[in-house]
């Protein structure tokens, strides 16, 4: 009796099942390859391994060797080549010095250190032009000495460096930092990295902390007194054309019908006519302030002029929100280049609280690919018809004719006020049939101009 032991394929299957009639099938397969296929398969695996190793080595060298270290390494190679091939004693000297330098720098980056880094910001919301204090605390949580290093703290597009001295186990270093918030916007702080290196600067080693903290830099605003702002002409709302039986805006009297409340009986008219008469009212709607900020870059002479316009718009919105008014803060949403002539889009900034409104103004920027102010005004009226007053805030390059065309899109009952920023000019105000045009030479002119009666 003989047994065949040279099978080409051997399979083993295992099956498990449970009382719920679910099953799992596992199959193991083993294939005997020929010598050529096996060699090709092994060569491919070896090449892939070499490629992964080379990629990891290059990445490590890029992260570890500085530009100066790369020059020293090149000098080492050239010195060895020159000494072997040409027999130059000078080449051997250069190669030897380069090798000694590299070997002496290696111990400074060996081993891992345990650091604990904490950055505490004094404030996360400031007004443009302020400074923010921060405290950086670096602690050595390991059991060995931690060599000196440098903590890099990215702040927006800049970088703040803090030098950390030699730290004993459980030792810590505290440093006071100052972050300048000169302009409105959002500042991202982080991610932080700590760099250890040799004294010469040939080799380095970095450790990264991915945490990012955000600072909102609000625009500068001015306080507009309620007595002079005139933001709402009718504190009880604006009357509509719809007639109702009870409201605050008196319209006329009419004859009594069954179901009318006796509280609205007009006794003087009843005495004159001999018929029971009741009052009739116009329905009042809650007034809404619309602040439309022009984001077209060609409307402004400079960045400072645009920042003044943002501050003026934010001041108007802040006064309305603080007083509990219904404020609509509208800007043009950026339009993609490929669909600029097809898409109309506006963006309303949150005005529920002063904090959310000012945070939103930190993200506003001028751009070229935005809608013209005429289209923004027209789309605002279509989307939010119940308006009482509309402020059109723009720059000195905006012609008055375009502002008038924008005001024409507003309903007749809506009062339009154009606020043009023109830095350094005397504040002026011109009144036309369609709108009032207010020119601001500085942000501080806004309360004074409103107090003079910009609103009719």
ABEGO torsion letter per residue (X at the ends): XBBBABBABBBBBBBBBBAAGBBBBBBBBBBBBBAAAAAAAAAAAAAAAAAAAAAAAAAAAAAABBAAAAAAAAAAAAAAAAAAAAGBAAAAAAAAAAAAAAAAAAAAABEBBBBBBBBBBABABBBBGBBBBBBBBBBBABABBBBBBBBBBBBEABBBBBBBBBBBBGBBBBBBBBBBBABBEBBBBOBBBBBBBBAAGABBBBBBBABBBBBBBBBBBBBBBAAAAGABABAAEBBBABBBABBABBABBBBBBBGBBAAABBAAAAAAAGBBBBBBBBBBBBBBBBBBBBABAAABABAAAAAAAAAAAAAAAAAAAAAGBBBBBBBBBBBBAAAAAABBBBBBBBAABAAAAAAAAAABBBBABBBBAAAAAAAAAAABABBABBBBBBBAABBAAAAAAAAAABBAABBBBBBBBBBGBBBBBBBBAABBBBBBABAAAAAAAAAAGABX
